[in-house]
Amino acid sequence: MPKALCLFSLVASILVASLFLLDALGAMLGQTGLAILGGVSLLMDITFIVLAGIMAFLSWLTYKQQR
């Protein structure tokens, strides 16, 4: 069960990072169709991308320790 939770956390963080990465790219390129969340705050997008990367890293380390 702990391995499944680690993998779920890894997948969730990758989805969050890709969502906010698309939003940031859409806001920077001026593509409103690409900015899923509207591209309102670039600082918020960058913060969530960094935090999702940290979460993915920590869940990967925990998954490796579970082996």
C-alpha positions in Angstrom: 0.0 0.0 0.0 2.8 2.5 0.8 4.2 2.0 -2.7 0.9 2.7 -4.3 0.6 5.9 -2.3 4.1 7.0 -3.4 3.3 6.3 -7.0 0.0 8.2 -6.8 1.8 11.2 -5.2 4.3 11.1 -8.1 1.6 11.0 -10.8 -0.4 13.7 -9.1 2.6 16.0 -8.8 3.5 15.4 -12.5 0.0 16.3 -13.5 0.0 19.5 -11.4 3.4 20.5 -12.8 2.3 20.0 -16.4 -1.0 21.9 -15.8 0.8 24.9 -14.4 3.6 24.7 -17.0 1.0 24.8 -19.8 -0.6 27.8 -18.1 2.7 29.6 -17.7 3.7 28.9 -21.3 0.3 30.1 -22.6 0.5 33.3 -20.6 4.1 34.0 -21.8 3.3 33.3 -25.4 0.0 35.2 -25.3 -2.0 32.1 -26.4 -5.3 32.2 -24.5 -6.2 28.7 -25.6 -3.0 27.2 -24.2 -3.4 29.0 -20.8 -5.7 26.6 -19.2 -6.1 28.5 -15.9 -6.3 31.9 -17.7 -2.6 32.8 -17.2 -3.5 35.2 -14.4 -0.4 35.0 -12.3 3.0 33.9 -13.6 4.4 33.9 -10.1 1.8 31.5 -8.9 2.5 29.2 -11.9 6.2 29.2 -11.2 5.6 28.5 -7.5 3.3 25.6 -8.2 5.8 24.1 -10.8 8.6 24.3 -8.2 6.5 22.8 -5.4 5.2 20.0 -7.7 8.8 19.2 -8.6 9.8 19.0 -5.0 6.8 16.8 -4.3 7.7 14.5 -7.2 11.3 14.3 -6.0 10.3 13.5 -2.4 7.8 10.9 -3.5 10.4 9.2 -5.7 12.9 9.1 -2.9 10.2 7.6 -0.6 9.3 5.0 -3.3 13.0 4.0 -3.6 13.2 3.5 0.2 10.1 1.3 0.2 11.8 -1.3 -2.0 
